[in-house]
Amino acid sequence: MSLSEDRRIPDHVTVAIVGAGPAGLGVARVLRDLAIPDVWVLERGRIGQSFLRWPSGTRLLTPSFPVNVFGLTDLNAISYDSSPGWSLKREHPDGGRYAQYLEQAALAFGLNVACGIEVLGLEPHGEGLVLRTDRGEIGADFVIWACGQFGTPSDGGLIGAELARHYAAVGRWQDVPGDEVFVIGGYESGIDAALGLARAGKRVTVLERGAAPWQDRDKDPSRALSPFTRQRLDVAMKGGAITLIDGAEVVALEEEPGGIRILAGDGRSWLSSHAPILATGFASGTAPVSGWFDYDETGLPLLTPQDESTELPGLFLVGPEVSHNGHLFCFIYKFRQRFAVVARAIAGRVGADTSALELYRANNMYLDDPTCCDADKCLC
Ligand SMILES: Cc1cc2nc3c(=O)[nH]c(=O)nc-3n(C[C@H](O)[C@H](O)[C@H](O)COP(=O)(O)OP(=O)(O)OC[C@H]3O[C@@H](n4cnc5c(N)ncnc54)[C@H](O)[C@@H]3O)c2cc1C
């Protein structure tokens, strides 16, 4: 086992998993339970790097609670037998603490993790694939792409976006200059930014192009604000520091003597004395291997029922970009249910015993029929 930067990775592995976040480590654990040999997780930074880069004070929205002993799994756990709620003693851990849980999990599961190695691309090679990394080439029978999206902030094609600062580039809200700050985008990260800025004593205006997400009644948390965010927003709104404006489609930012002019498509505009915060989401984390995926009209990779690329057999995807028939698997408790699907596909090809997967099914960590996730199953 290795969590170090200098451990020598074999020239050829059975499975190379790219990214040591919850998706990469979670699927590595399932492969370990199936006794697949030579599984390596390659990480360009440290374990849980995306969480380490979250703004300070940002917390997981989904609650952690040690319910595993009752046959339920902590919503933020990457395995049925671990619980960040129990190990971190926090219901809504911050990014740094969640990264600690991931590191403990990698050690406890006995995973091979090589940190400080960046995968730059891959090619088919003979029966398998070859990864191009900043430390040379590595051959693999299978590759699982688990790079998430946090490393690829999106400016949504906004004209003048270089005058703003993306949410993912903020370390501490108190360091954002100005007493009055504009936030462009009003979904989870936009409201999280507003809450952090208000806590730091600033007045905040949130500009959201759509109908107010803070009033949306959609039952799927991938499409509406989480209860944790709504609850915090209700409290913060009473303080009067946050103004929410919906139906404001920001189309351009322009520099002018007094600051930065924020222009909406309907002719309205606002003057911001400092760089506004862009909470416009994230692009696909598959960029280094985009030539090996097909994408739908919304930019999501097209996948087989086993979450394999439709373009390159042997290349699988795990994590928040997995989607099937309009169902988004963009929370940990959702995408962890597909690890066993990928593991079964690989095990089938190498002839490994898959009986251990029954434990995953029994623990609600094996979802091979996504039609069961319809949001209208919730009555009240
Ligand atoms: C503010 C915020 C709050 C959130 N709250 C929640 C929540 O409450 N509950 C929830 O379920 N989800 C939440 N999410 C979403 C959750 O963080 C992501 O879905 C999750 O991190 C995805 O896991 P992952 O392993 O796919 O990606 P990541 O956690 O991003 O891990 C990907 C890893 O891949 C590495 N990597 C990237 N490219 C390369 C490369 N080329 N070579 C090698 N390594 C590479 C990165 O360094 C990183 O460590 C939140 C996200 C944000 C931004």
Ligand as a Chemical Component Dictionary entry (heavy atoms), coordinates in Angstrom:
data_LIG
# 
_chem_comp.id                   LIG 
_chem_comp.type                 NON-POLYMER 
_chem_comp.pdbx_formal_charge   0 
_chem_comp.three_letter_code    LIG 
# 
loop_
_chem_comp_atom.comp_id 
_chem_comp_atom.atom_id 
_chem_comp_atom.alt_atom_id 
_chem_comp_atom.type_symbol 
_chem_comp_atom.charge 
_chem_comp_atom.model_Cartn_x 
_chem_comp_atom.model_Cartn_y 
_chem_comp_atom.model_Cartn_z 
_chem_comp_atom.pdbx_ordinal 
LIG C1  C1  C 0 -18.957 23.752 -2.540  1  
LIG C2  C2  C 0 -19.345 22.350 -2.838  2  
LIG C3  C3  C 0 -20.145 21.656 -1.940  3  
LIG C4  C4  C 0 -20.510 20.342 -2.210  4  
LIG N1  N1  N 0 -21.273 19.674 -1.309  5  
LIG C5  C5  C 0 -21.586 18.384 -1.525  6  
LIG C6  C6  C 0 -22.349 17.651 -0.576  7  
LIG O1  O1  O 0 -22.766 18.166 0.445   8  
LIG N2  N2  N 0 -22.620 16.350 -0.828  9  
LIG C7  C7  C 0 -22.195 15.745 -1.969  10 
LIG O2  O2  O 0 -22.487 14.572 -2.152  11 
LIG N3  N3  N 0 -21.475 16.417 -2.888  12 
LIG C8  C8  C 0 -21.170 17.724 -2.689  13 
LIG N4  N4  N 0 -20.449 18.413 -3.613  14 
LIG C9  C9  C 0 -20.032 17.727 -4.823  15 
LIG C10 C10 C 0 -18.850 16.828 -4.508  16 
LIG O3  O3  O 0 -17.828 17.589 -3.954  17 
LIG C11 C11 C 0 -18.371 16.201 -5.791  18 
LIG O4  O4  O 0 -19.442 15.550 -6.419  19 
LIG C12 C12 C 0 -17.279 15.182 -5.459  20 
LIG O5  O5  O 0 -16.138 15.832 -4.980  21 
LIG C13 C13 C 0 -16.939 14.429 -6.713  22 
LIG O6  O6  O 0 -16.036 13.437 -6.362  23 
LIG P1  P1  P 0 -14.931 12.979 -7.395  24 
LIG O7  O7  O 0 -14.099 11.983 -6.707  25 
LIG O8  O8  O 0 -15.603 12.608 -8.662  26 
LIG O9  O9  O 0 -14.117 14.306 -7.731  27 
LIG P2  P2  P 0 -13.107 15.143 -6.840  28 
LIG O10 O10 O 0 -13.464 15.107 -5.411  29 
LIG O11 O11 O 0 -13.002 16.469 -7.490  30 
LIG O12 O12 O 0 -11.743 14.327 -7.029  31 
LIG C14 C14 C 0 -11.089 14.305 -8.263  32 
LIG C15 C15 C 0 -9.608  14.147 -8.006  33 
LIG O13 O13 O 0 -8.968  13.967 -9.261  34 
LIG C16 C16 C 0 -7.738  14.662 -9.269  35 
LIG N5  N5  N 0 -7.400  14.907 -10.674 36 
LIG C17 C17 C 0 -8.077  15.708 -11.539 37 
LIG N6  N6  N 0 -7.504  15.657 -12.761 38 
LIG C18 C18 C 0 -6.449  14.808 -12.649 39 
LIG C19 C19 C 0 -5.484  14.337 -13.585 40 
LIG N7  N7  N 0 -5.480  14.725 -14.846 41 
LIG N8  N8  N 0 -4.538  13.454 -13.143 42 
LIG C20 C20 C 0 -4.546  13.033 -11.864 43 
LIG N9  N9  N 0 -5.445  13.463 -10.936 44 
LIG C21 C21 C 0 -6.387  14.328 -11.338 45 
LIG C22 C22 C 0 -8.061  15.922 -8.462  46 
LIG O14 O14 O 0 -6.891  16.508 -7.933  47 
LIG C23 C23 C 0 -8.984  15.377 -7.374  48 
LIG O15 O15 O 0 -8.296  14.980 -6.224  49 
LIG C24 C24 C 0 -20.071 19.725 -3.390  50 
LIG C25 C25 C 0 -19.251 20.417 -4.286  51 
LIG C26 C26 C 0 -18.890 21.720 -4.024  52 
LIG C27 C27 C 0 -18.003 22.437 -4.991  53 
# 
loop_
_chem_comp_bond.comp_id 
_chem_comp_bond.atom_id_1 
_chem_comp_bond.atom_id_2 
_chem_comp_bond.value_order 
_chem_comp_bond.pdbx_ordinal 
LIG C1  C2  SING 1  
LIG C2  C3  SING 2  
LIG C2  C26 DOUB 3  
LIG C3  C4  DOUB 4  
LIG C4  N1  SING 5  
LIG C4  C24 SING 6  
LIG N1  C5  DOUB 7  
LIG C5  C6  SING 8  
LIG C5  C8  SING 9  
LIG C6  O1  DOUB 10 
LIG C6  N2  SING 11 
LIG N2  C7  SING 12 
LIG C7  O2  DOUB 13 
LIG C7  N3  SING 14 
LIG N3  C8  DOUB 15 
LIG C8  N4  SING 16 
LIG N4  C9  SING 17 
LIG N4  C24 SING 18 
LIG C9  C10 SING 19 
LIG C10 O3  SING 20 
LIG C10 C11 SING 21 
LIG C11 O4  SING 22 
LIG C11 C12 SING 23 
LIG C12 O5  SING 24 
LIG C12 C13 SING 25 
LIG C13 O6  SING 26 
LIG O6  P1  SING 27 
LIG P1  O7  DOUB 28 
LIG P1  O8  SING 29 
LIG P1  O9  SING 30 
LIG O9  P2  SING 31 
LIG P2  O10 DOUB 32 
LIG P2  O11 SING 33 
LIG P2  O12 SING 34 
LIG O12 C14 SING 35 
LIG C14 C15 SING 36 
LIG C15 O13 SING 37 
LIG C15 C23 SING 38 
LIG O13 C16 SING 39 
LIG C16 N5  SING 40 
LIG C16 C22 SING 41 
LIG N5  C17 SING 42 
LIG N5  C21 SING 43 
LIG C17 N6  DOUB 44 
LIG N6  C18 SING 45 
LIG C18 C19 SING 46 
LIG C18 C21 DOUB 47 
LIG C19 N7  SING 48 
LIG C19 N8  DOUB 49 
LIG N8  C20 SING 50 
LIG C20 N9  DOUB 51 
LIG N9  C21 SING 52 
LIG C22 O14 SING 53 
LIG C22 C23 SING 54 
LIG C23 O15 SING 55 
LIG C24 C25 DOUB 56 
LIG C25 C26 SING 57 
LIG C26 C27 SING 58 
# 
